[in-house]
Amino acid sequence: MIIKDEGYVLSARKYGEKALIVTLLTRCKGKITAFVSDGTSKKNRGLFQAGNKIFFEASARLEENMRRLFRLELLEPNAVLMMTDFKRLELMSSLLPMFKSLLNENEEVPLLYEIAGRFFAAPNLKDMLVQYAFFEFYALEYLGVGLSLDCCAVTGQTENLYYVSPRTGKAVCREIGEPYRDKLFLYPHFVVDNNYQPSYAEIFNVLKMTEFFLKENFFKFHNLSIPASRADVWRYFDGVVADNERGSVAKLRAIDIGAKQMDEGEKHFYGVAV
């Protein structure tokens, strides 16, 4: 079976003297792992740099077999383009391992692929961070742990939604959540509303929330560690997020501890009413 597709290089490792094992995020097949017999040749040396977008043909006897790539063509030299800005390069290096960790092989992910395209096309670091937040938010949905944000879990109202419960992933209106505000995440308005011009503080709060749910519902569940490069994301908010927002990084770690030490009233709020 031969397919023609395009995709972004997530990683490449040497296999033998000249071959590479490459992981790609592709348009039609989602994440795939493939074999390139002459991957380290002079012709292909710069092709499989992380972030590059390539066109390829691939063959495999069966769908579940590892594919062999050939007829390769560079479409977007993103690895080189990112080198003009070290922060953008580092942020790309934080995102790609998350794609590799969270996605299953051979599952179409058109929305996440589209977000990856917007990430690489972003004109500046802030817009890249926006797409990073969109990716993690919709990755939760892809993993089957999407958040319930349509209405307040306590009152049922659809207006004045302001918080999200870390225990249940459900929205809470402001008046109900206010007494528990130190234990709740802020509602991700800019993602829900598809607003691509949020403040740094809004991006920060979405990433804080998605990191928590990804850790609790995916990485811990599978006994995995979140990629170390994911922690590097927080450095991009230094100097642009208010001190009380940056202090929320420590608060994020306290949420899990606090959830385990709640009194019965709080258990009712997180586990039943919400």
Secondary structure, 3 states (H helix, E strand, C coil): CEEEEEEEEEEEEEECCCEEEEEEEECCCEEEEEEECCCCCCCCCCCCCCCCEEEEEEECCCCCCCEEEEEEEEEECHHHHHCCCHHHHHHHHHHHHHHHHHCCECCCCHHHHHHHHHHHHCCCHHHHHHHHHHHHHHHHHHCCCCCECCCCCCCCCCCCEEEECCCCCEEEEHHHHHHHHHHCEECCHHHHCCCCCCCHHHHHHHHHHHHHHHHHHHHCCCCCCCCHHHHHHHHHHCCCCCHHHHCHHHHHHHHHHHHHCCCHHHHHHHHHHC
